[in-house]
Amino acid sequence: MTNTYTLERPTSAPSLYSTDGNVYESKVVDHYFLPGTNADWYVLEYDATEDIVFGWAEVIPGCGELGTSSVLELQSLEIAVPIKINGELNFIPSKVEFDQH
């Protein structure tokens, strides 16, 4: 079975470098998150040609930074999230999702 998982791309993000100099006053236009964790990527800009998002990434709570991420790299990220089922510890695979709300 082949994996056909495709992460949705930002639709309303300004182009890369368009908020240069005013990044802390920019509006967050899209959001990616990793279910079962506190990892978040807040998109400020997007380059469709290079498939790169620029924004605030906070993978560890309280320890975020501005930077770029490849959407393909986010799409390929998968971690095992620990969850207890009937008192037994199991690990469920979790992939980055696009916040549609």
PyMOL commands that set and color helices and strands:
alter all, ss='L'
color gray80, all
select helices_A, chain A and resi 23-25+71-76
alter helices_A, ss='H'
color red, helices_A
select strands_A, chain A and resi 30-33+40-47+52-58+65-70+78-85+88-95+97-98
alter strands_A, ss='S'
color yellow, strands_A
deselect
rebuild
show_as cartoon
